[in-house]
Amino acid sequence: MGGEADSFLRPLRILSYLATQANPVSAARIAEAVGSPRSSTFRLLRGMQTLGYVTHIPEEQAYALGLAALEIGQAFGIQAPLARYGRPVLARLVAKVGETAHLAVLHGHETLYIHEQTAPLRAPLVTAKDVRLPAHLTASGRVILAGLGNDQLQALFPPNFAFIQRTGRGPRTYAELLQQLASTRRQGFAREFGEVTEGLTSIAKAVRDRTGRVVASIAVTHTYDKQVPALPPAHEGMLDDMILAALDRAAMELSRRLGWDPERRV
């Protein structure tokens, strides 16, 4: 009976192990980590790959978490704890900057907003709770996408993916998206400028869990002068600096509430 129970638990052990690995792992190493024969581990990985729970990286002859497993993690991330921890953080952020803020997670290739804190005297935005928008267009989505590996990005954006636009702006190809994500990683934040709604710009910072993985984002949205569509007006530079500083503190606070210790980063 014990052997039968162990065989049922083995897929969960594999998922738990892969969830702790920063890079794809070979089948032999997985077998050793979960204490399973290589032959049966290989067969199990093939079945889990068929269901989307693991992804095989042929160039590296290794495995990583698949989209189905990532979606389970994302589903957990939108449950009560994240929203509950995030509400007071966003309330303080809005009080500081005087602009509307929102908390979001990634759901497939979409940004899913799980809480919005509307600033006084500001109109409600399209990013209300439970609204979904294309992740490639939103600052909230891009800062989370920037934390994913190439295999995960390719799974989310296959070769035939249609990069839609809402206002005529935003990446139109996978290569353009990768350029924006590279810029996001260099800057440490993501920004969209009129790509979701004309006249509105958003700045987002990443939220991490106890493992250091990016699981959500906090963003602030404010208006800009639509007569200057290519770049934000110069006088908004100070506003952006203030928002970025406040966003950094808010993202750090929420990450710590989720168990992240920046001193343990590798």
Stockholm file with secondary structure:
# STOCKHOLM 1.0

chainA/1-266         MGGEADSFLRPLRILSYLATQANPVSAARIAEAVGSPRSSTFRLLRGMQTLGYVTHIPEEQAYALGLAALEIGQAFGIQAPLARYGRPVLARLVAKVGETAHLAVLHGHETLYIHEQTAPLRAPLVTAKDVRLPAHLTASGRVILAGLGNDQLQALFPPNFAFIQRTGRGPRTYAELLQQLASTRRQGFAREFGEVTEGLTSIAKAVRDRTGRVVASIAVTHTYDKQVPALPPAHEGMLDDMILAALDRAAMELSRRLGWDPERRV
#=GR chainA/1-266 SS CHHHHHHHHHHHHHHHHHHTCSSCBCHHHHHHHHTCCHHHHHHHHHHHHHTTSEEEETTTTEEEECHHHHHHHHHHHTSHHHHHHHHHHHHHHHHHHSSEEEEEEEETTEEEEEEEECCTTCCCCSCCTTCEEETTTCHHHHHHHTTSCHHHHHHHSCTTCCCCCSSSCSCCSHHHHHHHHHHHHHHTSEEEESSSSTTEEEEEEEEECTTSCEEEEEEEEEECCTTSCSSCCGGGHHHHHHHHHHHHHHHHHHHHHTTCCGGGCC
#=GC SS_cons         CHHHHHHHHHHHHHHHHHHTCSSCBCHHHHHHHHTCCHHHHHHHHHHHHHTTSEEEETTTTEEEECHHHHHHHHHHHTSHHHHHHHHHHHHHHHHHHSSEEEEEEEETTEEEEEEEECCTTCCCCSCCTTCEEETTTCHHHHHHHTTSCHHHHHHHSCTTCCCCCSSSCSCCSHHHHHHHHHHHHHHTSEEEESSSSTTEEEEEEEEECTTSCEEEEEEEEEECCTTSCSSCCGGGHHHHHHHHHHHHHHHHHHHHHTTCCGGGCC
//
